[in-house]
Amino acid sequence: MSADLEPQNALVTPAAAPTPDTPELQRRGFLRAAAGVGVAATGITGFPFVHASEKIVLRYLGTAVNQDKAIAEKFEADTGIKIQYIPVTTDDVTKRAVTAPNSFDLIDTEYFSLKKIIPTGNLLGIDSKRIRNADKITPLFTKGEIGGKKVGDQGTAPKKVMYLPSGTAKDFAKEPTQFMTLIPTVYNADTLGIRPDLIKRPISSWAELLNPEFKGKAAILNIPSIGIMDAAMVVEAMGLYKYPDKGNMTKKEIDLTIKTLIEAKKAGQFRALWKDFNESVNLMASGEVVIQSMWSPAVTAVRTKGIDCTFQPLKEGYRAWAAGFGVPKTTTGKKLDACYEFINWFLDGWAGAYLNRQGYYSAVLETAKAKMEAYEWAYWMEGKPATQDIKSPNGDVLAKKGAVRDGGSYESRMGGIACWNAVMDENAYMVQKWNEFVAA
């Protein structure tokens, strides 16, 4: 999606904006087809209704992946405030935040982008005293903990960039403060996808991606900033090197990682280097590939074809990603009030439950749970066998009765994070070396 594709007075569904360089869009593309689900006119109370004569329109900048038609319709029905989506690529979200903060009222961006955006002073610190459920936001973001235990924080772990010293600060606070950079929207943890019916033995390590046993039947994600971290997980799992921070490699570490990939590629290890969501699905569904970098919804897409596919938990852990809402300093007055209203509404449960039903995780688990059926919560969040078929928001069956979610419970999956998506200091060099791997 190019930066000039902005809807004028219309909502844009995620299906409108697929691009190879928008990984979160592709990751959620399959399940986001559910976005057309109908919504009730009411259901959440406690939000003042804005009369038509006082109509407020919030310009929401982000990747199309999070710009869900059903969420916008439900919010407008509950509050009278209209959301106007501005869908651009991940990179363009950051560029707009740095160069044109007056072109949007609300931003939905990944936490790793904050190292580029916050120093400009273009984002306001969000006043947590105006966020009703601020104290209920998962401690994964505020403390870097799940179930009282620390999780891996290599890369841009949200806790590193979660707080500002003041509402107009241009650097991050080292301790929690009243002012938050972003309020989390969605997050998850990624791992390898496998075809257990074709592999026919347990897979428990990232090292298996380069196991010669799977020569010509392995694939890796060809988006440099993510693919190299998957590669680093493999390098560590093979015992070749232990990175101080996989999310911020030195040039020597980048060289080692790429050298390992090039050697594997020249030996014929990879059937494909995929960029497109549908490509990853087709590679697995056809059996051309039996192990690869994969996103959870792509695994689900393979399963809906009646083909066995697993989003495989691995002993070394997961690579995590997270996005959140921010407010530019140019948003003031009623628009600013409306932004706070939307964020509060988003944390109040309906949106959280809607996202959880698609396999993602929401910021405030307590309110989302209240909007879900007990059997849904047990399957998605507690890792328990489904007591009845599990369906997406638009009624597609995602898991049959008796199925257990890959990775198990929320605590098991998010508690197993090894690293987070990041932009390296040596990003330009890394991309150059990654392109050498692709061309090899």
C-alpha positions in Angstrom: 0.0 0.0 0.0 1.5 3.3 -1.0 1.4 6.3 1.4 -1.1 8.2 -0.8 -3.8 5.6 -0.5 -5.9 7.4 2.1 -9.7 6.9 2.3 -11.5 10.2 2.1 -14.7 9.4 4.0 -14.8 5.7 3.9 -13.7 2.8 6.1 -11.1 0.5 4.6 -11.1 -3.2 5.3 -7.8 -5.0 5.7 -8.3 -6.8 2.5 -7.8 -3.5 0.7 -4.1 -3.1 1.5 -1.9 -6.2 1.1 1.7 -5.4 0.5 4.8 -7.6 0.8 6.5 -5.2 3.2 3.6 -5.1 5.7 4.3 -8.2 7.8 1.6 -7.7 10.3 -0.9 -7.3 7.5 0.1 -10.6 6.0 0.2 -12.3 9.3 -3.3 -11.4 10.1 -4.7 -11.4 6.5 -6.4 -14.7 6.7 -8.3 -14.1 9.9 -8.9 -10.5 9.1 -11.3 -11.6 6.4 -13.6 -11.8 9.4 -13.7 -8.0 9.5 -17.1 -7.7 7.9 -19.0 -9.2 10.8 -22.2 -7.4 11.7 -22.3 -5.3 14.9 -25.0 -4.5 17.3 -26.0 -0.8 17.8 -25.4 -0.9 21.5 -23.7 -3.1 24.1 -21.0 -1.1 25.9 -22.2 1.5 28.4 -20.4 4.3 30.0 -19.5 6.3 26.8 -21.2 9.7 26.2 -23.0 9.8 22.9 -21.8 12.5 20.5 -24.8 14.0 18.6 -24.6 14.1 14.8 -24.4 17.9 14.9 -21.2 17.6 16.9 -19.8 14.7 14.7 -16.1 14.1 15.4 -14.0 12.2 12.9 -10.7 10.7 14.1 -8.0 10.1 11.5 -6.4 6.8 12.5 -3.0 6.2 10.9 -1.6 2.6 10.9 -1.2 -0.5 8.8 -4.4 -1.9 7.4 -4.0 -4.9 9.6 -5.3 -3.2 12.7 -7.8 -1.0 10.9 -10.8 -3.3 11.4 -14.1 -2.2 9.9 -16.1 -4.0 12.6 -14.2 -2.2 15.4 -14.8 1.2 13.8 -18.5 0.4 13.3 -19.0 -0.8 16.9 -17.1 2.3 18.3 -19.3 4.7 16.2 -22.4 2.9 17.3 -21.4 3.2 20.9 -20.1 6.8 20.9 -21.1 8.6 17.7 -17.4 9.2 16.9 -16.4 8.2 13.4 -13.0 6.5 12.7 -11.4 7.4 9.3 -8.7 4.9 8.6 -5.5 5.9 6.9 -3.8 2.7 5.8 -0.1 2.8 5.0 2.9 0.5 5.2 4.8 -0.2 8.5 7.7 2.0 7.3 5.3 4.8 6.2 3.6 4.9 9.6 7.0 5.8 11.1 7.8 8.3 8.3 4.4 10.1 8.8 4.9 10.2 12.6 8.4 11.8 12.1 7.6 14.2 9.2 3.8 14.9 9.3 2.3 14.6 12.8 -0.6 16.9 11.8 -1.8 14.5 9.1 -3.5 12.2 11.6 -5.2 12.3 15.1 -4.3 8.8 16.4 -1.4 6.5 15.5 -1.3 2.7 15.7 2.4 1.7 15.5 4.8 -1.0 16.6 6.8 -0.4 19.7 10.2 -0.8 17.9 9.3 2.4 15.9 9.4 4.5 19.0 13.2 4.8 19.0 12.8 6.8 15.8 9.6 8.7 16.7 10.0 9.8 20.4 13.2 11.8 19.8 11.3 14.1 17.4 8.9 15.2 20.2 6.0 14.5 17.9 4.1 12.2 20.2 2.4 13.2 23.4 2.9 11.2 26.5 -0.5 9.5 27.1 -1.7 10.5 30.6 -2.4 7.3 32.3 -4.7 9.1 34.8 -7.1 9.5 31.8 -7.0 5.8 31.0 -9.6 4.0 33.1 -7.9 0.5 32.8 -4.3 1.7 32.8 -3.6 -0.2 36.0 -5.0 -3.4 34.4 -2.7 -3.4 31.3 -0.8 -6.7 31.2 2.5 -6.6 33.1 4.1 -8.0 30.0 4.2 -4.4 28.9 4.6 -2.5 32.1 7.1 -4.8 33.9 8.2 -7.3 31.3 6.6 -10.1 33.3 4.1 -12.9 32.8 2.8 -14.7 35.9 5.3 -12.9 38.0 8.2 -14.2 35.9 10.5 -12.1 33.7 10.3 -12.8 30.0 13.1 -12.3 27.4 13.7 -8.7 26.5 16.2 -8.8 23.6 15.2 -6.5 20.8 12.7 -3.7 21.5 10.8 -5.1 24.5 7.8 -2.8 25.2 8.9 -2.2 28.8 12.1 -0.5 27.5 10.0 2.2 25.6 6.8 2.2 27.6 7.1 5.4 29.6 8.2 9.1 29.3 9.5 11.4 32.1 6.8 14.0 31.1 4.0 14.5 28.6 6.3 16.3 26.2 9.5 14.3 26.7 11.8 13.3 23.9 13.5 10.4 25.6 12.3 7.3 27.5 11.9 7.0 31.3 13.8 4.2 33.0 11.0 3.6 35.5 7.2 3.6 35.2 5.7 7.1 35.2 2.3 8.7 34.6 3.0 9.2 30.9 2.9 6.2 28.5 4.3 6.3 24.9 1.7 3.9 23.5 -1.3 2.0 24.9 -1.0 -1.6 23.6 -3.5 -2.8 21.0 -2.4 -6.2 19.8 0.6 -8.5 20.3 1.6 -12.1 19.9 4.6 -14.5 19.6 5.8 -16.2 16.5 7.6 -19.5 15.9 8.1 -22.2 13.2 5.2 -23.8 11.3 5.6 -27.5 10.5 3.7 -30.3 8.7 3.7 -33.1 11.4 2.1 -35.6 9.1 5.1 -35.3 6.7 7.9 -34.9 9.3 6.6 -37.8 11.5 8.8 -37.0 14.5 8.8 -34.4 17.3 10.3 -31.0 16.5 11.5 -29.0 19.5 14.2 -26.6 18.3 14.7 -23.7 15.9 17.9 -25.6 14.8 15.6 -27.9 12.8 15.1 -25.2 10.2 18.6 -25.9 8.9 18.6 -29.6 9.5 19.8 -31.3 6.3 17.0 -33.8 6.8 14.7 -31.1 5.4 16.9 -30.1 2.5 14.8 -28.5 -0.2 11.7 -28.6 2.0 12.5 -25.6 4.4 11.6 -22.0 3.9 12.4 -18.7 5.7 10.7 -15.4 5.8 12.1 -12.8 3.4 11.5 -9.7 5.4 15.0 -8.7 6.5 14.3 -7.3 10.0 12.2 -10.3 11.0 13.9 -13.0 8.9 17.3 -12.2 10.5 15.9 -12.7 14.0 14.5 -16.0 13.0 17.9 -16.9 11.6 19.6 -15.8 14.8 17.3 -18.1 16.8 18.6 -20.9 14.6 22.2 -19.9 14.9 21.9 -19.9 18.7 20.0 -23.2 18.8 22.7 -24.8 16.6 25.3 -23.7 19.3 27.2 -21.6 16.8 27.0 -18.3 18.7 25.2 -16.7 21.6 24.1 -13.1 20.8 24.1 -10.5 23.6 21.0 -9.0 21.8 19.6 -10.7 18.7 17.6 -7.4 18.1 20.7 -5.3 17.9 23.5 -7.1 16.2 27.0 -5.8 15.5 28.3 -6.0 11.9 30.4 -9.1 12.9 27.2 -10.8 14.2 25.3 -9.9 11.1 28.1 -11.3 9.0 28.0 -14.6 10.9 24.3 -14.9 10.7 24.2 -14.2 7.0 27.1 -16.5 6.3 25.2 -19.4 8.0 22.2 -18.7 5.8 24.2 -18.4 2.6 25.9 -21.8 3.3 22.5 -23.4 3.9 21.1 -21.9 0.8 24.0 -23.0 -1.4 23.5 -26.5 0.0 19.9 -26.5 -1.2 18.2 -26.2 2.2 15.5 -23.7 1.2 12.7 -24.5 -1.2 11.6 -20.8 -0.9 12.2 -17.4 0.7 8.7 -16.2 1.1 7.3 -12.6 1.5 3.6 -13.1 0.9 1.1 -14.6 3.4 -0.6 -16.7 0.8 2.7 -18.0 -0.5 3.5 -19.3 3.0 0.1 -21.0 3.1 0.5 -22.6 -0.3 4.0 -23.9 0.3 2.8 -25.7 3.4 -0.5 -26.9 2.0 1.1 -28.4 -1.1 3.7 -30.2 1.0 6.6 -28.5 -1.0 7.7 -27.2 2.4 7.4 -29.1 5.7 9.1 -26.6 8.1 9.4 -22.8 7.8 9.1 -19.4 9.4 5.3 -19.0 9.8 2.6 -16.8 11.3 -0.3 -18.2 13.4 -3.1 -17.2 11.0 -1.2 -18.9 8.1 -1.2 -22.1 10.0 -4.9 -21.7 10.6 -5.4 -21.2 6.9 -3.6 -24.5 6.1 -5.8 -26.3 8.6 -9.0 -24.9 7.1 -8.0 -26.9 4.0 -8.1 -30.1 6.1 -4.3 -30.4 6.2 -2.4 -31.0 9.4 -0.2 -28.1 10.3 1.2 -27.0 13.7 2.4 -23.6 15.0 5.2 -25.4 16.9 6.4 -24.3 20.4 10.2 -24.6 20.6 12.4 -24.9 23.6 14.4 -21.8 22.8 11.3 -19.6 22.8 9.3 -17.2 20.6 10.0 -14.0 18.7 7.4 -11.5 19.9 5.8 -8.4 18.3 3.5 -5.7 19.7 1.7 -2.6 18.6 0.0 0.3 20.4 -2.0 3.6 20.1 -0.2 6.9 20.3 -1.4 10.5 20.1 0.5 13.2 18.1 1.2 16.5 19.8 -0.9 18.3 17.2 -4.1 16.6 18.4 -5.9 19.0 20.8 -9.3 19.9 22.2 -12.3 17.7 21.3 -10.1 15.6 19.0 -7.8 14.8 21.9 -10.8 14.0 24.2 -12.1 11.7 21.4 -8.8 9.9 21.2 -8.9 9.2 24.9 -12.4 8.0 24.5 -11.5 5.6 21.8 -8.5 4.2 23.7 -10.7 3.8 26.8 -13.4 2.1 24.7 -10.8 -0.2 23.1 -9.6 -1.4 26.5 -13.1 -1.9 27.8 -13.5 -5.4 26.5 -15.4 -5.7 23.3 -12.4 -5.0 21.0 -10.2 -7.2 23.2 -12.5 -10.1 23.0 -12.8 -9.6 19.2 -9.0 -9.7 18.8 -8.6 -12.7 21.2 -11.1 -14.7 19.0 -8.6 -14.2 16.1 -5.7 -15.6 18.0 -4.2 -12.3 19.2 -3.8 -11.0 22.6 -5.4 -7.8 24.1 -3.9 -5.3 26.5 -6.5 -5.7 29.4 -7.3 -9.4 29.8 -9.9 -8.9 32.5 -12.3 -6.8 30.4 -11.8 -9.1 27.3 -12.7 -12.1 29.4 -15.9 -10.6 30.5 -17.0 -10.3 26.8 -16.1 -13.9 25.9 -17.8 -17.2 26.5 -16.2 -19.4 29.1 -15.4 -22.1 26.6 -13.7 -19.5 24.3 -11.6 -18.1 27.1 -10.6 -21.6 28.2 -9.4 -22.5 24.6 -7.7 -19.2 23.6 -6.2 -18.1 27.0 -6.0 -21.2 29.3 -4.7 -23.7 26.8 -7.6 -26.1 27.6 -9.3 -28.5 25.0 -12.2 -26.8 23.2 -15.5 -28.1 24.7 -17.2 -27.0 21.4 -16.1 -25.7 18.0 -14.1 -22.5 18.1 -15.2 -19.9 15.6 -13.8 -16.6 14.3 -15.9 -13.4 14.7 -17.6 -14.1 11.4 -18.5 -17.7 12.2 -15.7 -19.6 10.5 -14.7 -22.7 12.4 -11.0 -22.2 13.5 -10.7 -25.3 15.7 -12.9 -28.3 16.2 -14.2 -29.6 19.6 -11.4 -31.3 21.5 -8.6 -29.2 19.9 -5.9 -27.5 22.0 -4.3 -24.2 21.0 -0.8 -24.5 19.7 1.6 -23.2 22.4 -1.0 -23.8 25.1 -2.0 -21.0 27.5 -1.3 -17.3 27.4 1.2 -17.7 30.2 3.0 -20.5 28.4 3.2 -18.7 25.1 3.9 -15.1 26.1 6.0 -16.4 29.0 8.3 -18.1 26.5 9.4 -15.0 24.6 13.1 -15.0 23.7 13.3 -11.7 21.8 11.1 -8.9 20.3 10.9 -7.4 16.8 13.4 -4.5 16.6 15.2 -2.1 14.3 18.9 -2.5 14.7 21.4 0.3 14.9 23.2 -1.4 11.9 19.9 -1.8 10.0 21.2 -0.4 6.7 24.2 -2.8 6.8 21.9 -5.7 7.8 19.6 -5.1 4.9 22.6 -5.0 2.5 23.9 -8.3 3.8 20.4 -9.9 3.8 20.1 -8.9 0.1 23.4 -10.8 -0.5 21.8 -13.9 1.0 18.7 -13.5 -1.2 20.9 -13.2 -4.3 23.3 -16.0 -3.4 
